[in-house]
Amino acid sequence: MILFTIQLLFVIFLIILLSFLFFNFFIKVPYHQKLIHHLNNDDFNIGGKKDNCPKGCFSKKCLHPLHCLNCNGEDPECCCNDEHCKDC
């Protein structure tokens, strides 16, 4: 009975491990979802947040205007339009 339980737990663990590997390596996340995550997450720095410019600004232009979730307020995470990047 104990051997059966150990084998069952091993099979369940193996199924979970294979499912994890399948979803991480074979399922592709669309580019726009990755971009939204990177622009709105502090762990990533796309376009930089330098000189008080929000992320996504480059040469006074907002590179990804439709992908920012937090562009309002005095210290936005990323830009929503070229107006946010005028001083960059």
C-alpha distances in whole Angstrom, upper triangle without the diagonal:
4,5,5,6,9,10,11,13,14,15,17,18,20,21,23,24,26,27,29,30,32,33,35,36,37,38,42,43,47,49,51,47,47,51,50,48,50,53,51,49,50,48,50,54,55,59,59,60,63,66,65,64,61,59,60,63,65,69,70,67,64,62,59,61,58,55,56,54,56,60,62,63,65,62,60,57,58,61,62,65,68,69,67,67,71,71,69
4,5,5,6,9,10,11,12,14,15,16,18,20,21,22,24,26,27,29,30,32,33,35,36,37,40,41,45,48,49,46,45,49,49,46,47,51,49,47,48,45,48,51,53,57,56,57,60,64,62,62,59,56,57,61,63,66,67,65,62,60,57,59,57,53,54,52,54,58,60,61,62,59,58,55,56,59,60,63,66,67,64,65,69,69,67
4,5,5,6,9,10,11,12,14,15,16,18,20,21,22,24,26,27,28,30,32,33,34,35,39,40,44,46,48,45,44,48,48,45,47,50,49,46,48,45,47,51,52,56,56,57,60,63,62,61,58,56,57,60,62,66,67,64,61,59,56,58,56,53,54,52,54,58,60,61,63,60,58,54,56,59,60,63,65,67,64,65,69,69,66
4,5,5,6,9,10,11,12,14,15,17,18,20,21,23,24,26,27,29,30,31,32,33,37,38,42,45,46,43,43,47,46,44,46,49,48,45,47,45,46,50,51,55,55,56,59,63,62,61,58,55,56,59,61,65,66,63,60,58,55,57,54,51,52,51,53,56,58,60,62,59,57,53,55,58,58,61,64,66,63,64,67,68,65
4,5,5,6,9,10,11,12,14,15,17,18,20,21,23,24,26,27,29,30,31,32,36,37,40,43,44,41,41,44,44,41,43,46,45,43,44,42,44,47,49,53,53,54,57,60,59,58,55,52,53,57,59,62,63,61,58,55,53,54,52,49,50,48,50,53,55,57,58,56,54,51,52,55,55,59,62,63,60,61,65,65,63
4,5,5,6,9,10,10,12,14,15,16,18,20,21,22,24,26,27,28,30,31,34,36,39,42,43,40,39,43,43,40,42,45,44,41,43,40,42,46,47,51,51,52,55,58,57,56,53,51,52,55,57,61,62,59,56,54,51,53,51,48,49,47,49,53,55,56,57,54,53,49,51,54,55,58,60,62,59,60,63,64,61
4,5,5,6,9,10,10,12,14,15,16,18,20,21,22,24,26,27,28,29,33,34,38,40,42,39,39,42,42,40,41,45,44,41,43,40,42,46,47,50,51,52,55,59,57,56,53,51,51,55,56,60,61,59,56,53,51,53,51,47,48,47,49,53,55,56,58,55,53,50,51,54,54,58,60,62,59,59,63,64,61
4,5,5,6,9,10,11,12,14,15,17,18,20,21,23,24,26,26,27,31,32,36,39,40,37,37,41,41,38,40,43,42,40,41,39,41,44,45,49,49,51,54,57,56,55,52,49,50,53,55,59,60,57,54,52,49,51,48,45,46,45,47,50,53,54,56,53,51,48,49,52,52,55,58,60,57,58,62,62,60
4,5,5,6,9,10,11,12,14,15,16,18,20,21,23,24,25,26,30,31,34,37,39,35,35,38,38,35,37,40,39,37,38,36,38,41,43,47,47,48,51,54,53,52,49,46,47,51,53,56,57,55,52,49,47,49,46,43,44,42,44,48,50,51,53,50,48,45,46,49,50,53,56,57,54,55,59,59,57
4,5,5,6,9,10,10,12,14,15,16,18,20,21,22,23,25,28,30,34,36,38,35,34,38,38,35,36,40,39,37,38,35,37,41,42,46,46,47,50,54,53,52,49,46,46,50,51,55,56,54,51,49,46,48,46,43,44,43,45,48,50,52,53,50,48,45,46,49,49,53,55,57,54,55,58,59,56
4,5,5,6,9,10,11,12,14,15,16,18,20,21,22,23,27,28,32,34,36,33,33,37,37,34,36,40,39,37,38,36,37,41,42,45,46,47,50,54,53,52,48,45,46,50,51,55,56,53,50,48,45,47,45,42,43,42,44,47,50,52,53,50,48,45,45,48,49,52,54,56,54,54,58,58,56
4,5,5,6,9,10,11,12,14,15,17,18,20,21,22,25,26,30,33,34,31,31,34,34,32,34,37,36,34,36,33,35,38,39,43,44,45,48,52,50,49,46,43,44,47,49,53,54,51,48,46,43,45,42,39,40,39,41,44,47,48,50,47,45,42,43,45,46,49,52,54,51,52,56,56,54
4,5,5,6,9,10,11,12,14,16,17,18,20,21,24,25,29,31,33,30,29,33,33,30,32,35,34,32,33,31,32,36,37,41,41,42,45,49,48,47,44,41,42,45,47,51,51,49,46,44,41,43,41,38,39,38,39,43,45,47,48,45,43,40,41,44,44,48,50,52,49,50,53,54,51
4,5,5,6,9,10,11,12,14,15,16,17,19,22,24,28,30,32,29,29,32,33,30,32,35,35,32,34,31,33,36,37,41,41,43,46,49,48,47,44,41,41,45,46,50,51,49,46,43,41,43,41,38,39,38,40,44,46,48,49,46,44,41,41,44,45,48,50,52,50,50,54,54,51
4,5,5,6,9,10,10,12,14,15,16,17,20,22,26,28,30,27,27,31,31,29,31,34,33,31,34,31,32,36,36,40,41,42,45,49,48,46,43,40,40,44,45,49,50,48,44,42,39,41,39,36,37,36,39,42,44,46,48,45,43,39,40,43,43,46,49,51,48,49,52,53,50
4,6,5,6,9,10,11,12,14,15,16,19,20,24,26,28,25,25,28,28,26,28,31,30,28,30,28,29,33,33,37,38,39,42,46,44,43,40,37,37,41,43,47,47,45,42,39,37,39,36,33,34,33,35,39,41,43,45,42,39,36,37,40,40,43,46,48,45,46,49,50,47
4,5,5,6,9,10,11,12,14,15,18,20,23,26,28,25,24,27,28,25,27,30,30,27,29,26,27,31,32,36,36,38,41,44,43,42,39,36,36,40,41,45,46,44,41,38,36,38,36,33,34,33,36,39,41,43,45,41,39,36,36,39,40,43,45,47,45,45,49,49,46
4,5,5,6,9,10,11,11,13,16,18,22,24,27,24,23,27,28,25,27,31,30,28,31,28,28,32,32,36,37,39,42,45,44,43,40,36,36,40,41,45,46,44,41,38,35,38,36,33,34,34,36,39,42,44,46,43,40,37,37,39,40,43,45,47,45,45,49,49,47
4,5,5,6,9,10,10,11,14,16,20,22,24,22,21,25,25,23,25,28,28,26,29,26,27,30,31,34,35,37,40,44,43,41,38,35,35,38,40,43,44,42,38,36,33,35,33,30,31,31,34,37,39,41,43,40,38,34,34,37,37,40,43,45,43,43,47,47,45
4,5,5,6,9,10,11,13,15,18,21,23,20,19,23,23,20,22,26,25,23,25,23,24,27,28,31,32,34,37,40,39,38,35,32,32,35,37,41,42,39,36,33,31,33,31,28,29,29,31,34,37,39,40,37,35,31,32,34,35,38,40,42,40,40,44,45,42
4,6,5,6,8,10,12,14,18,20,23,20,19,23,24,21,22,26,26,24,26,23,24,27,27,31,32,34,37,40,40,38,35,32,32,35,36,40,41,39,36,33,31,33,32,28,30,30,32,35,38,40,42,38,36,32,32,35,35,38,40,43,40,40,44,45,42
4,6,6,5,7,10,13,16,19,21,19,18,22,23,21,23,26,26,25,28,25,25,28,28,31,33,35,38,41,41,39,36,32,32,35,36,40,41,39,36,33,30,33,31,28,30,30,32,35,38,40,42,39,36,33,32,35,35,38,40,43,40,40,44,45,42
4,6,6,5,8,10,13,16,18,16,15,19,20,18,20,23,23,22,25,22,22,25,25,29,30,32,35,39,38,36,32,29,29,33,34,37,38,36,33,30,27,29,27,24,26,26,29,31,34,37,39,36,33,29,29,31,32,35,37,39,37,37,41,42,39
4,6,6,8,9,13,15,17,15,14,17,18,16,17,21,21,20,22,20,19,22,22,26,27,29,32,36,35,33,30,27,27,30,31,35,36,34,31,28,26,28,26,23,25,25,28,30,33,36,37,34,31,27,27,30,30,33,35,38,35,35,39,40,37
4,6,8,10,13,15,18,16,15,18,20,18,19,23,23,22,24,22,21,24,23,27,28,31,33,37,37,35,32,28,28,31,32,35,37,34,31,28,26,29,28,25,27,27,30,32,35,38,39,36,33,30,29,31,32,34,36,39,37,36,40,41,38
4,6,10,12,15,18,16,16,19,21,19,21,24,25,24,26,24,23,26,25,28,30,32,35,39,38,36,33,30,29,32,33,36,38,35,32,29,27,29,27,25,27,28,31,33,36,39,41,38,34,31,30,32,32,35,37,39,37,37,41,42,39
4,7,10,12,15,13,13,17,18,17,18,22,22,22,25,23,22,24,23,27,29,31,34,37,37,34,31,28,27,30,31,35,36,33,30,27,24,27,24,22,24,25,28,30,33,36,38,35,32,28,28,29,29,32,34,37,35,35,39,40,37
4,6,9,12,11,10,13,15,15,16,19,20,20,23,21,19,22,20,23,26,28,31,34,34,31,28,25,23,27,28,31,32,29,26,23,21,23,21,19,21,22,25,27,31,34,35,33,29,26,25,26,26,29,31,33,32,32,35,36,34
4,6,9,7,7,10,11,11,13,15,16,16,20,18,17,19,18,21,23,25,28,32,31,28,25,21,20,24,25,29,29,26,23,20,18,20,18,15,18,19,22,24,27,30,32,29,26,22,21,23,23,25,28,30,28,28,32,33,31
4,6,6,7,9,10,11,13,15,16,17,20,19,17,19,17,20,22,24,28,31,30,27,23,20,19,22,23,27,27,24,21,18,15,17,15,13,16,17,21,22,26,29,31,28,25,22,20,21,20,23,25,28,26,26,30,32,29
4,5,5,6,9,10,10,12,14,15,18,18,15,16,14,16,19,21,24,27,27,24,21,17,15,19,20,23,24,20,18,14,12,15,13,11,14,16,19,20,24,27,28,26,22,19,17,18,18,20,22,25,23,23,27,28,26
4,5,5,6,9,10,10,12,14,17,17,15,16,13,16,18,20,23,26,25,22,19,16,14,17,18,22,22,19,15,13,10,12,10,8,11,13,16,17,21,24,26,23,20,17,15,15,15,17,19,22,21,21,24,26,24
4,5,5,6,9,10,11,12,16,16,14,16,14,17,19,20,24,27,25,23,19,16,15,19,21,24,24,21,18,15,12,14,11,9,11,12,15,17,20,23,25,23,19,17,15,16,16,19,22,24,22,23,26,28,26
4,6,5,6,9,10,11,14,13,11,13,11,14,16,18,22,25,24,21,18,15,14,17,19,23,23,21,17,15,12,15,13,10,12,13,16,18,21,24,25,22,19,16,15,16,17,20,22,24,22,22,26,27,24
4,5,5,6,8,10,13,13,10,11,9,11,14,16,19,22,21,18,15,11,10,14,16,19,20,17,14,11,8,11,10,7,9,11,14,15,18,21,23,20,16,13,11,13,13,16,18,20,18,18,22,23,21
4,6,5,6,8,12,13,11,12,11,13,15,16,19,22,20,18,14,11,11,15,17,21,20,18,14,12,9,10,9,5,6,8,11,12,16,19,20,18,14,11,10,12,12,15,18,20,17,18,22,23,21
4,6,5,6,9,10,9,11,10,14,15,16,19,22,21,18,15,12,12,16,19,22,22,20,17,15,12,14,13,9,9,9,12,14,17,20,21,18,15,12,11,14,15,18,20,22,20,20,24,25,23
4,6,5,8,8,5,7,7,10,11,13,16,19,18,16,13,10,10,14,16,20,20,18,15,13,11,13,13,10,10,11,12,14,17,20,20,17,14,11,10,13,14,17,19,21,18,18,22,22,20
4,6,8,9,7,7,6,9,10,10,14,17,15,13,10,7,7,11,13,17,17,15,12,11,9,10,11,7,6,8,9,10,14,16,17,14,11,8,6,9,11,14,16,17,14,15,19,19,17
4,7,9,8,9,10,12,12,12,16,18,16,14,10,9,10,13,17,20,19,18,14,14,12,12,12,8,6,7,7,9,12,14,16,13,10,6,7,10,12,15,17,18,15,16,20,21,19
4,5,6,8,10,13,12,12,16,19,17,15,12,10,12,15,18,22,22,20,17,17,14,16,15,12,10,10,10,13,15,17,18,14,12,8,10,13,15,19,20,21,18,19,23,23,21
4,5,7,10,12,11,10,13,16,15,14,11,10,13,15,18,21,21,21,18,18,16,18,18,15,13,13,12,14,16,17,17,13,12,8,10,14,17,20,21,22,18,19,22,21,19
4,7,10,13,11,12,15,18,17,17,14,12,14,17,19,23,23,22,20,19,18,20,20,16,15,15,15,17,20,20,20,17,15,12,13,17,19,22,24,25,21,21,25,24,21
4,6,10,9,10,13,17,16,15,13,9,11,14,16,20,20,19,17,16,15,17,18,14,13,15,15,16,19,20,20,17,15,11,11,15,17,20,21,23,19,19,22,22,19
4,6,5,7,10,14,13,12,10,7,9,11,13,16,17,16,14,13,13,16,17,14,13,15,15,15,18,19,19,15,14,10,10,13,16,18,18,20,17,16,19,19,16
4,5,8,11,14,14,12,10,6,6,9,10,14,15,14,12,10,10,13,15,12,12,14,15,15,18,20,20,16,14,11,9,11,14,16,16,18,15,14,18,18,15
4,7,9,12,12,9,8,5,4,6,6,10,11,11,9,8,10,12,15,13,12,16,15,14,18,19,19,16,14,11,9,10,13,14,14,16,13,11,14,14,11
4,6,9,10,8,7,5,7,8,9,12,13,13,12,12,13,15,17,15,14,16,15,15,18,18,17,14,13,10,9,11,15,16,15,17,14,12,15,14,11
4,7,6,5,5,5,8,8,10,13,13,14,12,13,14,15,18,16,14,16,14,13,15,15,14,11,10,8,8,10,14,15,15,16,12,11,14,12,10
4,5,5,8,8,11,10,11,12,13,14,14,15,17,18,21,19,17,19,17,16,18,17,15,12,12,12,11,13,17,17,16,16,13,11,13,11,9
4,5,9,11,13,11,12,12,12,15,15,17,19,19,22,21,19,21,18,16,18,17,14,12,13,13,13,14,17,17,16,15,12,11,12,9,7
4,7,9,12,11,13,14,13,14,14,16,18,17,20,19,16,18,15,13,14,13,10,8,10,10,11,12,15,15,15,14,10,10,11,9,8
4,7,9,7,9,11,9,11,10,13,14,14,17,16,14,16,14,11,13,13,11,9,9,9,8,8,12,12,11,11,8,6,9,7,6
4,6,6,10,12,11,11,9,11,11,11,14,13,10,12,10,8,11,11,10,8,6,6,4,6,9,11,11,11,7,7,11,10,9
4,6,9,12,12,11,9,9,9,10,13,11,9,12,11,10,13,14,14,11,8,6,4,6,10,12,12,13,10,9,13,13,11
4,7,10,10,8,6,5,6,8,11,9,9,12,12,11,14,16,16,14,11,9,6,6,9,10,10,12,10,9,12,13,11
4,7,6,6,5,6,8,9,13,12,11,15,14,12,15,16,16,14,12,11,8,7,9,9,8,10,8,6,9,10,7
4,6,5,6,7,10,12,15,15,15,18,18,16,18,20,19,17,15,15,12,10,13,12,10,12,11,8,10,11,7
4,5,8,9,13,14,18,18,18,21,21,18,20,22,20,19,18,17,15,13,15,13,10,12,12,8,9,9,7
4,7,9,12,13,16,17,16,20,19,16,18,19,18,17,16,16,13,11,12,10,7,8,8,5,5,7,5
4,6,9,9,13,14,14,17,17,14,17,19,18,17,15,15,12,9,10,8,5,8,8,6,7,10,8
4,6,6,10,10,10,14,14,11,14,17,17,15,13,12,9,6,7,6,5,8,8,6,9,12,10
4,6,9,10,10,14,15,13,17,19,20,18,15,14,10,8,9,9,9,12,11,10,13,15,13
4,6,6,7,11,13,12,15,18,19,18,14,13,9,8,7,8,10,13,12,12,15,17,15
4,6,6,10,11,9,13,16,17,16,13,12,9,6,4,5,8,11,10,11,14,16,15
4,6,8,11,10,13,17,19,18,14,13,10,9,6,8,12,14,13,14,17,20,19
4,6,9,10,13,17,19,17,13,11,9,9,8,11,13,16,14,15,18,21,19
4,6,6,10,13,15,13,9,8,6,6,6,10,13,14,12,13,17,18,17
4,6,9,12,14,13,9,8,8,9,8,12,15,16,14,16,19,21,20
4,6,8,11,9,6,6,7,8,8,12,15,15,12,15,18,19,18
4,7,9,8,5,6,5,5,6,9,12,11,8,11,14,15,15
4,7,8,6,8,9,9,8,11,13,12,9,13,15,16,17
4,6,6,9,11,11,12,14,15,13,11,14,16,16,17
4,6,10,11,12,13,15,16,13,10,13,14,14,15
4,7,9,10,13,14,15,14,10,12,14,14,14
4,6,7,9,12,13,12,9,11,14,14,14
4,7,10,13,14,14,11,12,16,16,15
4,7,9,11,12,9,10,13,14,13
4,6,7,8,6,7,11,12,11
4,7,8,7,9,12,14,14
4,5,6,7,10,13,13
4,5,5,6,10,10
4,5,5,9,10
4,6,8,9
4,6,5
4,6
4
